[in-house]
Amino acid sequence: MNPEKPKNGNKRPASILVVDDTAANLQVLAGMLKDRGYKVRPVPSGKLALRAARRDPPDLILLDIHMPEMDGYEVCEILKADDQLKRVPVIFISALTEQLDKVKAFAMGGVDYLTKPFQMEELHARVETHLKLRRQQIELEEYSHYLETARERVKLDLELARGVQRGFLPLRLPEVPGYEFFAHYEAAYEVGGDYYDFILLPQRRIAVLLGDVAGKGVVAALLMAKLSADARFCMLTEHDPAAAVTRLNALMIRSGIADRFVTLVAAVLDPEGHTVTLVNAGHPPPLIYHLSTHTVEDAPGNEAAGLPLGVVEGFEYHSFQVSLAPGDSILAFTDGVTEAMNAHDLQLQTKGVHAAVHGESYSTRALGERVVKVVKEFASGRSQQDDIALVGLGRTGC
């Protein structure tokens, strides 16, 4: 019965370069391997072997050691120094039986050592084993290259998405005489789900919005883009901020994104009356800073805070109003601030924010920058786990 040939299917037969200075050995080896369906290229010297390998790299090399001009050790050393050929497996075939000869063969980069005389089945077993290992190595390298290419493609796509998402955020802060504004945004990943906006309304009013989409990454960023457009539409078409947020909730419900919700705080500034109308949809309460006493507190009216957007259809939101004295500021932030964690797995929490700013004098910008610095210092040594966004508005001290 003839030996079974390799099951290569439609794949090309494996190419084996056989190197031996004895013609009879070349003939025997070539015949044994051809019977198994391999493509065999016999060469009688080391120099010819290198030339043949460089012209058409083989899948495996059978290499004799004792040859004139250039022995097998030198041939192998040159092969392993060649970037194109260094991964081609080399099996030494030699009459040398000393242990040191075998050790040297492996040290030069050989994958196996076959001692002459050898059995035909032993030769085939070792050849097939190393060809299989080589195929697996090639497949692994190709898959690794595919993954790296895919990773780079995703990275480029995410960088583009990040730029697009940044385009939904305001390019500049509003300019209102007697008032100052602040904004800060950092996504935990390339794109995120936090959102803020400044919307110019009729009667010189300005809406300041801050939202936090449940979750992180691409899905949250896509929902953030929809929120940006819908929120602007609602704030511009409804005079009452509470009615605008109620309408925004209805749009979120109709969007069909049942497994996602959004927390939101809307603050509508009336610079003529120095009042701010607040609507809270499940968001952490904004911080109010009083310059006259250097104290901070949660915005009043938490009892009027409603559910996050997208949770209950038909939910009606309510507003509450606060007055701003000279130097007072309102700062809203997402839970990436209060839930920042330190090295001991402790959260900063709202009380940590209050403690960090209590008792000092701040402008609106200085207040926002102080909170950002506190978060960074508190979470020092840990990677950012959540998106961080802050917006502030305040009456100047004059």
Buried (B, 14 or more C-beta within 10 A) or exposed (E): EEEEEBEEEEEEBBBBBBBBBEEEBBEBBBEBBEBBBBBBBBBBBBBBBBEBBEEEBBBBBBBBBEBEEBBBBBBBEBBBEBEEBEBBBBBBBBEBEEEEBBEBBEEBBBBBBBBEEEEEEEBBEBBBBBBEEBBEEEEEEEEEEEEEEEEEEEEEEBEEBBEEBEEBBBEEBBEBEBBBBBBBBBBBBBBBBBBBBBBEBEEEBBBBBBBBBBBBBBBBBBBBBBBBEBBBBBBBEBEBBBBBBBBBBBBBBEBEBEEBBBBBBBBBBBBEEBBBBBBBBBBBBBBBBBBEEBEBEEBEBEEBBBBBBBBEEEBEBBBBBBEBEEBBBBBBBBBBBBBBBBEEEEBBEBEBBBEBBEEEEBBBBBBBBBBBEBBEEBBEEEEBEBBBBBBBBBBBBE
